Amino acid sequence: MHLTRPGQFFASFVKPLLILAIALGLVACADQWNRPYTEEAVVSNTLFTAFSAPPKHLDPVRAYSSNEWQIISQILEPPLQYHYLKRPFTLEPLTLTEMPKVRYFNAERFEVAHDAADLAYSEFTLNLKSGIQFQPHPAFARDANGEFVYLPLDARKAANLGSPFELSQLATRELTAADYAYAIKRMAVRQNHSPVLDTMMNYIVGLREFSEQVSADRAEVDREAFFDLRPYQIPGVEVVNDHQLRIQIEGVYPQFMYWLAMNFFAPVPWEVEQFYAQPGLVARNINFNTFPVGTGPFFLEENNPNLRMRLVRNPVFHEQFYPDSGLTYYMPESLLRDAGKRLPLLDQVVYTLEKESVPYWNKFLQGYYDASGVSSDSFDQAVQVSVSGELDLTGEMAEKGIQMRSGIEPTVFYLAFNMLDDVIGGYSADRQKLRQALSIAVNYEEFISIFMNERGMAAQGPIPPGIFGHLEGEEGVNPYVHEWVNGEYQRKSLDTARELLAQAGYPNGLNPATGRPLQLHFDAVATGPDDRARMDWMRKQFETLGIELVIRATDANRFQDKVRNGDAQIFFWGWGADYPDPENFLFLLYGPNGSVATGGAGINSANYANPEFDRLFEQMRNMENSPERLVIIQEMLDIVRQDAPWVFALHPRSLALYHSWYHNVWPNRLANNSVKYLSVDPELRLQKQAEWNRPVVWPLWLTGFLTLALFIWAARAYRARQQQRIQPQSTNTGGRKL
């Protein structure tokens, strides 16, 4: 039998005890074990936030999704912006000295009045502020002879670059009108895949012909090579001088002002395009799509979309100040706490990739993220719903000083009927009544309650709150689906829906041609358990009328193809405002925009085409907001509510939580460049993080005590055993004592 020597035995206990003692000592010295940032970072003037999906495009010519714009809108500056606080949404100059001046001309280029019968063109004059500088960048660096320092860029140097800002020499130059013209030229190049080119070709004079020419020339050049657009000129875009640009528009299109607040019209310096076209940078994927350059308050110093993206204050940002007015009656005075301060208020913004909502939420509760949305998983922990449907914070959130901002978004979701379909489409009275019956039966108040935790409001039409043409209260009710009862909207009864269904030729939901329930088809992208729950809910809504709904689930690409080709019968769709004008929603129902009519390019996915609606739309679309325009809009809504090409589903409610050290938070979906207005109190953040994340050490101390007790007991037992082994023993050896 092998026996352990005493030294080995005691060493086997001393080593783990020593490790435990060191660990307990470290516990005594550490306030937080799990802090993802250094204390230096926490106390810096930095905003910590997250993104759930890496942005695909940061080049303004292509970027169009919200997760892309949340980055590039802090870097780039179109001519106009939305006032951060004013409601309704209000445009104001950003890089201009004043709002664009508009003049009107006839075909002979003589100036006419804005309502002249022979008006042919509108001319927008943009006067730029002087002295605005691009963010420092190596593309602008020149030597004493005026030559570009990094053209060409040494291949070995390029091979080791992770960012253009790793190069030692950075420079800047002044923003000019030509930079805005260059951006429009880039939009016109088909190979750049701008999603708004086809729309803009209908308005900017000469853009269509220019696009055809420049795209053909671009096709003759290597795809990665620099293609200099400076020699090309768009007839309707005139650079008058360094600080003045004129853009000519076909006819009258006042909504063009809104386009001038979008990133598609942000300036692009040709030097940066030239710099990024170098083979070494192309190989490293360093280009305008990964490191855009602008005149905004921040620049993108770090772009690792699979881990972190980091914005840093632009050191040459031009003078901008926090607004000192704009509050309406429901907005807190605290929103003016930084009135008059120079922007931006932050030095840095760190975006961290968080693919799952639960880890993001837990880190927010620990204070490691400054703000958070509210997912379904965390809703009950964060928000309580009153009997009247009002949302408020739970006691747990209130105790932590967390605050909440919410508001109805300028967005509409709808259940679309394909108006070209043989069963559900058409404009006869019986088809109208079939769709009206379904509009009543599909109870979106219930949907909002079950699937959205009351974060939305049932829609009465295509125009959301906050947009001209949306009427509140009894004036805004859809009389074919809702009634105004005791000061609120109330959905009509299922008995009314069944009566309409019978008048449509389907009594009790039965198809007289087959004697069986009418069968309709719902096309959707549905893969997860939450999707299945919604599909089951949708099926039950149709069952209340005796109609059988067949779910045809497919992948996203196939689904979009079916919608574009007019092969889907019923489907769910949505639209968020590009700009705050009713035209931006009503054009979703304009006949010439039909998906099938345009070969799949149109935004009228229901293929709705009512000649009277289209006539009124053409009359309304280019009018200024006025009582006359409102009357026309209400006539259009009466038509589309009766035809019911959509079940007007809902307008979603945004819901955001933020900590007590995070200031100036106010929802403004159209003001994408809002980060410059935000501020933090880093000292309070550090204090709260320490308070909420103190290590729970008593289990370790208990473990240490038990281990020590076990050690003492084992040591005593071992010693007793050893002593017992060495006690003198007598042995009978013939009377002789040994």
ABEGO torsion letter per residue (X at the ends): XBBBBAAAAAAAAAAAAAAAAAAAAAAAABABAABABBAAAAABBBBBBBBABBBABABAAABABAAAAAAAAAABBBABBBBAABOBBBBBBAABABBBBBBBBBAAGBBBBAABAABABBBBBBBBBBGBBBBBBAAABBBAAGBBAAOBBBAAAAAABABAAABABBBBBBBBAAAAAAAAAAAABAAAGBAAAAAAAAABBGAAAAAAAAAAAAAABBAABBBBAAABBBAABBBABAABBBBBBBEBBAAAAAAAABAAABBBBAAAAAAAABAAAAAAGBBAAABBBBABABBBABBBAAABBBBBBBAABBBBBBBABGBBAABBAAAAAABGBBOBABABBBBBBBABAAAAAAAAAAGABABBBBBAAAAAAABBBBAAGBBBBBAAAAAAGBBBBBBBBBBBBBBBBBAABAAABEABAAAAAAAAAAAAABBAAAAAAAAAGGBEBBBABABBBGBBGBBBEAAABBAAABBBBGGBBBBBBAAAAAAAAAAAGBBGGBBAAAGBBBBBBBBBBBABAAAAAAAAAAAAAAAAAGBBBBBBBBBAAAAAAAAAAGABABBBBBBBBABBBAAAAAAAABAAABAAAAGGABABAAGBBBAAAAAAAAAAAABBBBAAAAAAAAAAAAAAAAAGABBBABBBBBBBBBBAABBGBBBBAABAAAAAABBBBAAAAAAAAAAAABBBAAAAAAAAAAAAAAAAAAAAAAAAAAAAAABBBBBBAGGBBX
